[in-house]
Amino acid sequence: MDVLGYPRTWPTPCFIAGGCGAQVFAHTNGDGDFVLFDTLGPPWPVHGCYENRFGLTVLPDSPTPSKIVEEYQECSRKLKAPPTPHAKDIVRRKPEEWLHRGTLTVSGCVQDIVENQLAKVLKRCGTAAEQLAMKAVGLRNTQVTVVDKDLNSYTAFVDLRSIAIVRGTLLSMKLRAVEVIGFREPVVFVCDSLDLAIKRYPRPKYHPRR
């Protein structure tokens, strides 16, 4: 995999050693490493062909690295990326749709991160509204936008005090819609838990030539 310079996830048929024909999700960290997932979201199942890639026989018609990059670039054109998909291709899902409906699990790539967003919003609220907002949102001070494989966009307030993420991070969040008096948008998503795929990201194994 060529060095792209930024993380990216895209759907693709398996291309390891000729490919098994399964529809998988390729993810690269942008530095040349990549992994294939069977599905997005916990437990982040790594595709079997990827796990066994060093024991597989490469067929004559197996995709070359350049072919794989061409496939990625074609997918990127469809997503209006890189580096950021065009807004008209993404459907922003409103939290009002999930109000009083329990927890929603979203898996995808981080598109945007706005630090200290809660503090900025609270400045526009009165004292009473600020107290109600803090009760609803808690210590989730950062606003994170995630885009899933179907190009649905979800923006939520997240507590990132004990975890670090960047744009392009592959993760899964459990979201809940809450009403917040005093906010410009009276209903927002808050993140109750976050699971990073990167902690299960298998590093490539390099075998020295003999």
Steps between C-alpha positions, in 0.01 A plus 500: 500500500643839400540775758188721471582743779160476672279220643212366290245216510313372195291195393668261258499135388780304669820549297742282701674239277242526225210563735239266646212706363376616840390862546723651769612840631858610438657744745837671470667721757649703214858385563488196273351250749153363439253245635181337373196479730202270441271760658540838665447521874586288804651245515662636176536155335811489281441321169645148491691549174681796654592305814633211290657714226855376560392139455304559180624437148490809281320418175618640165189717469521638857452878519828692508557779755438755226168329416397517866582871513299555178202329664538720806521814285184400314322452831631837616358669191160352581527635854626839375818442693786543594537675728138574588184369330283770346220597735227419246605134499457464876168476681508675835289296739307712746492392866127577512447175307631301798352698788349261760612199290793382710860449393622519139827329397696676226818361339710691251777757447549823690436786257534796734601585858415828676671532837342695788176529304284456810675789674445720195130415486451555873629857469186583304271352767368664811590370846187284538530361147871431558423284802238301307739458207779374726259251654403368154842501333728451800875520437472422128681815394610397147274481195583211266348424160510142369403385150394137459532272195165621366613865515278581796650772720455508878625789719520442874647645817775264621721479809856467363690568822639147515522412130661658193353495150574685176315552174481168319498288817284191463271455799160402632287719728187437703291813466192631678279794404433746783304824529702805603319821593687810390690342210449628146421137413268381780581130443857371471685168496718408798748211496463249784791275393767485230689206354812549287582259220864606512568306820424183302682620190747224397843627401649342185750225561820534305712194426870564427623372169736209512 
